């Protein structure tokens, strides 16, 4: 049996390159609504958006308000008069079409799916995240997808973790690992829900002083040695042998 029977994955910044997807979707949105599709506009939007998502994690704003408010604030900065509701709808439609997958993702999921239950736990809009998972071709590897917009709770709230584990009938949290790139949403959130955590430090950031992950990795394939037993590790990359389960 694997060391961890269930692995919860964050999506953006962990499996999918959200920066690339956001860049393309935002430029298309700005051009469509006749706004300046410049680097400065993009930086302004990202500062607004990042600030609002941080507020969401602190419980200061609801997600349905956030997704419209970011375009309201952008209009205020640019002096625009476009409908922020329409802008958000268009942006989300463009975002759902983009699935920029990190290179090692499919191999990692293929190997881990033979020894553990794999689940997505993501902050975001459900139809957008599902669309991106489908386009990326990795949706079949997961036994469940839990998105904050559908669940009604956002990471780091333990409610979204509880909802996922309850739905899957998983009771032993010592055998569950949360994997993600956000120290607050994934590491602190997972730990508060009684889970071991793995920080995806893909950008070689300094080790945090407060949030202490159980593990830290710089490449997703390092999860093999964390999740698998020795016998299972011996079968990694061997197409003729299945892992022991």
Beta strands, then each sheet from edge to edge (+ up, - down):
strand 1: 6-9
strand 2: 117-122
strand 3: 144-147
strand 4: 176-180
strand 5: 196-200
strand 6: 215-217
sheet 1: 3+ 2+ 1+ 4+ 5+ 6+
end
